[in-house]
Structures are given as structure tokens and as C-alpha cells.
Amino acid sequence: MEFRFFAFLLAALVGTPHRGDGANTKGVQMSNPEPSSITILIHGTFSREVGLWHRPGSRFHSFLKRQFFPDVYSGPDFFKWSGRRPDAARHEAAVKLVKWCKKHPAQTYNLIAHSHGTNVVNIATHIGLENIGKMIYLSPPVWGDKPNYLPDLEKVDQKVIFNFHPRQDFIVSVLGHARQNFDGTEVDRYEREFVLPGGDHWAPVRIHSWRAHNIGEIVTDDELDMTDEHGDEL
């Protein structure tokens, strides 16, 4: 009786190994493996609560997830920023984006950004954002003369900036006093510019535009030409 008591006490203190590998994993919580990629949708100015194209469950978000980017982030803590107009707000958003990615680690981040969301990405590449796979810009306001408003392409695996914009974007060119492409900047050779024949500033975040102009097929094409206009490899 006394022997049984001490045997029971010893087993309680040391633990009884499982049959098989001899390891006792009871109570050990296994962590989720790091995903190979996450696609992040990044809204522009005044769009945190308006437009809602970037929100999980929206028609556009669901369209992207179903057709082209099954890894588009759909959690309740999806990325969003203040959407305020001052330059400081975009810098704050860039810091927030870097922190968000560190909280949601992945091997690659695909970024689909609209309007000034593109400049949030640009700034973020200079302050710690890296492992970027695809950089897809929709109606970007290009301010090439502002510090950090051009992306650091050393942080981009596929050194291409996709730029889809309407032929005449009143919001970008008139109200924003910005350019619609990267011509004449240090990253212009990496740009793949696609001018939509019609539409407005919001055209590139509409399902109809993606279907009519094969945007999804273009940005997911694994046979993409990776040379510049001179035939040099990017």
C-alpha cells in the first residue's frame, strides 16, 4: 500500500509519458504556422468609413478573395488608418502598417492600395515594411519630390509597380496637385502603367473595371514581362 502511494506521488510529479514517442504534450498549445502570403487592402483619404471596398465582406473584397487573392486578409482587425488629409496622417498610417505586419507575420505581403493608401505604402517601405510580393496601385497620387513618397523597391520581391488609373483623374491631378504616374522619377522603369479609358478616381476599386480590363489576370500573371522598355531585366 505504501509502495503504491509513493509510485502515484512520483507519477504526479514527473508525469507519465504517452505511449509512442515518450513525449508528454498534454496542455501544450501548438502555434499556427506562418502563412506564405497575406494580401492587404489599403484605403485612401476619407475612406476609412466611406466606400468600404476594403472591408471584409464587401462585394469588392469578396470578389478579390474568390477570384484572384484567396489570401486577402479577412479578420476583424483588418488594416485601416485615420484617412485624414494632412501629410502627418499618412506617416502615422505607415507606422501603423509596419506594426500591423509585424503582428501578422507572413513570408510575403501583397499590397493593393488606392489613392493616398499608395503613399502610406511608399512611406512604410522606408521605415521597416519589407517582404513585399506584389505592389498594386489604384489611382495613385504621385508626389515624387516629397521625401519617402517613392517606394523603396529593395523591399519588393517582384520589382514592379502596377499602376491602374483613369485617363483623367480630377481628384489626383486637380485637387491633389499630383501626377498620375511615376514618369521622370527614379522608379519609373519599374512601373507598369495601365490607363483605364473611362471612369473616375474610384473606377479601379470597382468590380466592373476589374472584369472589363482584366486587372486581376494582369496582376496575377506569373509570366509577367520583367524587363524595362530597353529590354533590361528589372
Legacy VTK file of the C-alpha trace (Angstrom):
# vtk DataFile Version 3.0
C-alpha trace
ASCII
DATASET POLYDATA
POINTS 234 float
0.000 0.000 0.000
2.808 2.336 0.956
4.680 1.491 -2.278
1.621 2.272 -4.392
1.224 5.658 -2.686
4.831 6.665 -3.432
4.523 5.403 -7.042
1.409 7.523 -7.513
3.129 10.561 -5.983
6.184 10.131 -8.256
3.987 9.856 -11.371
2.122 13.039 -10.396
5.361 14.985 -10.000
7.238 13.691 -13.056
4.372 12.913 -15.401
3.545 9.729 -17.193
4.919 9.562 -20.762
2.480 8.815 -23.578
2.869 5.565 -25.401
4.647 6.084 -28.709
7.307 8.802 -28.757
7.516 9.111 -24.993
6.810 12.869 -25.086
4.158 14.392 -22.863
2.490 17.146 -24.937
-0.694 17.402 -22.904
-1.573 21.026 -22.335
0.919 22.330 -24.918
-0.746 24.797 -27.310
0.552 24.485 -30.862
1.054 27.812 -32.672
-0.420 28.433 -36.121
2.131 28.171 -38.934
3.174 31.423 -40.581
1.184 31.878 -43.817
3.118 32.035 -47.060
1.367 35.259 -48.067
-1.201 37.830 -46.966
-2.903 40.298 -49.297
-3.708 43.620 -47.618
-6.201 46.187 -48.923
-5.253 49.773 -48.050
-7.778 52.583 -48.414
-7.092 56.231 -49.142
-8.042 59.620 -47.728
-11.530 60.000 -46.197
-12.207 56.313 -46.920
-11.920 54.719 -43.504
-15.712 54.601 -43.205
-16.712 55.568 -46.753
-16.597 53.409 -49.870
-15.872 50.322 -47.774
-14.349 48.474 -50.738
-11.501 47.394 -48.462
-13.656 45.901 -45.720
-14.041 42.140 -45.310
-17.466 41.120 -46.533
-17.787 43.941 -49.059
-18.580 42.954 -52.636
-15.151 44.047 -53.880
-13.266 42.303 -51.067
-15.258 39.112 -51.655
-14.647 39.348 -55.400
-10.881 39.578 -54.926
-10.856 36.736 -52.419
-12.943 34.478 -54.619
-11.316 35.209 -57.976
-7.682 36.254 -57.504
-6.395 36.590 -53.938
-7.686 33.830 -51.642
-5.179 35.073 -49.060
-6.741 38.547 -48.772
-6.958 39.340 -45.075
-10.475 38.886 -43.719
-10.092 39.177 -39.958
-11.933 41.765 -37.845
-8.616 43.527 -37.181
-8.059 44.263 -40.886
-5.770 47.210 -41.616
-7.271 50.677 -41.595
-5.954 54.131 -40.853
-7.431 57.510 -39.989
-7.848 58.591 -43.620
-7.160 62.170 -42.635
-5.690 64.539 -45.213
-2.544 66.004 -43.561
0.811 64.555 -44.506
1.404 63.590 -40.876
-1.605 61.262 -41.010
-0.009 59.253 -43.816
3.219 58.938 -41.853
1.245 57.737 -38.826
-0.536 55.259 -41.065
2.774 53.971 -42.426
3.993 53.288 -38.887
0.716 51.528 -38.174
1.069 49.388 -41.308
4.569 48.256 -40.304
3.289 47.328 -36.838
0.279 45.533 -38.330
2.525 43.370 -40.498
4.747 42.506 -37.549
1.635 41.434 -35.661
0.523 39.340 -38.658
3.758 37.704 -39.862
3.869 36.218 -43.353
6.560 35.298 -45.819
5.137 37.736 -48.385
2.733 40.672 -48.338
0.755 41.611 -51.439
-0.434 45.208 -51.197
-3.453 46.560 -53.044
-3.684 50.277 -52.290
-5.987 53.025 -53.517
-5.369 56.766 -53.699
-3.228 58.018 -50.792
-3.136 54.487 -49.466
-0.354 54.074 -52.036
1.669 56.783 -50.318
1.119 55.091 -46.976
2.794 52.051 -48.539
5.590 54.139 -50.068
6.474 55.702 -46.735
6.231 52.350 -44.942
8.894 50.829 -47.223
11.365 53.339 -45.777
10.606 52.590 -42.125
10.585 48.816 -41.900
7.986 47.339 -44.239
9.568 44.543 -46.280
8.897 41.146 -47.873
6.501 42.745 -50.321
5.429 40.498 -53.167
3.071 42.453 -55.390
2.596 46.214 -55.265
-0.723 47.079 -56.930
-1.601 50.768 -57.023
-5.047 52.058 -57.933
-5.408 55.771 -58.800
-2.214 56.800 -57.003
-1.352 60.481 -56.429
2.358 60.590 -57.234
4.432 63.182 -55.370
7.910 62.175 -56.453
9.527 65.296 -54.987
8.475 64.555 -51.396
10.837 62.569 -49.160
9.867 58.888 -48.891
6.947 59.303 -51.312
8.622 56.939 -53.759
8.756 53.268 -52.750
11.982 51.571 -51.738
11.891 48.724 -54.241
14.634 46.859 -52.416
11.787 45.764 -50.136
9.758 44.408 -53.077
10.369 40.872 -54.360
8.636 41.455 -57.676
10.203 44.784 -58.577
7.145 46.091 -60.406
4.690 48.842 -59.533
1.325 48.114 -61.104
-0.492 51.396 -61.691
-4.128 51.367 -62.798
-5.793 54.762 -63.115
-8.445 56.551 -65.193
-7.298 58.677 -68.097
-8.190 61.889 -66.287
-8.403 61.748 -62.520
-9.758 65.077 -61.300
-9.175 64.226 -57.645
-5.497 63.381 -58.185
-4.431 65.942 -60.781
-6.557 68.957 -59.819
-7.499 68.644 -56.159
-4.385 66.735 -55.179
-1.896 68.643 -57.366
-0.215 65.318 -58.089
0.829 63.256 -61.069
-0.910 60.053 -62.126
2.235 58.074 -62.925
5.897 57.728 -61.978
7.337 59.130 -65.214
10.577 61.022 -64.621
11.159 59.574 -61.162
13.834 57.138 -60.057
11.343 54.246 -60.086
9.693 54.912 -63.461
11.388 51.938 -65.150
9.658 49.623 -62.682
6.180 50.966 -63.361
3.597 49.042 -65.349
1.025 51.706 -66.146
-2.466 50.814 -67.336
-4.747 53.713 -68.253
-8.447 52.928 -67.961
-10.280 54.600 -70.868
-13.096 55.920 -68.709
-14.261 56.218 -65.159
-13.290 58.326 -62.191
-10.965 58.144 -59.203
-12.913 55.172 -57.840
-13.008 53.161 -61.072
-10.081 50.858 -60.158
-11.848 49.660 -56.982
-14.986 48.618 -58.836
-15.632 45.024 -59.837
-16.801 46.138 -63.284
-13.404 47.714 -64.033
-11.507 44.620 -62.947
-13.649 42.471 -65.201
-13.687 44.830 -68.175
-9.934 45.462 -68.174
-8.682 42.075 -66.920
-6.924 43.695 -63.989
-6.907 40.539 -61.895
-5.439 38.468 -64.708
-2.702 41.048 -65.291
-1.514 41.306 -61.697
-1.551 37.548 -61.104
0.198 36.609 -64.343
3.266 34.529 -63.475
4.622 35.120 -66.991
4.848 38.879 -66.478
7.488 40.577 -68.605
10.224 41.514 -66.113
12.186 43.814 -68.428
12.029 47.560 -68.842
11.440 49.485 -72.071
15.096 48.960 -73.033
14.918 45.203 -72.571
16.992 45.263 -69.398
15.968 42.879 -66.639
14.398 44.536 -63.612
LINES 1 235
234 0 1 2 3 4 5 6 7 8 9 10 11 12 13 14 15 16 17 18 19 20 21 22 23 24 25 26 27 28 29 30 31 32 33 34 35 36 37 38 39 40 41 42 43 44 45 46 47 48 49 50 51 52 53 54 55 56 57 58 59 60 61 62 63 64 65 66 67 68 69 70 71 72 73 74 75 76 77 78 79 80 81 82 83 84 85 86 87 88 89 90 91 92 93 94 95 96 97 98 99 100 101 102 103 104 105 106 107 108 109 110 111 112 113 114 115 116 117 118 119 120 121 122 123 124 125 126 127 128 129 130 131 132 133 134 135 136 137 138 139 140 141 142 143 144 145 146 147 148 149 150 151 152 153 154 155 156 157 158 159 160 161 162 163 164 165 166 167 168 169 170 171 172 173 174 175 176 177 178 179 180 181 182 183 184 185 186 187 188 189 190 191 192 193 194 195 196 197 198 199 200 201 202 203 204 205 206 207 208 209 210 211 212 213 214 215 216 217 218 219 220 221 222 223 224 225 226 227 228 229 230 231 232 233
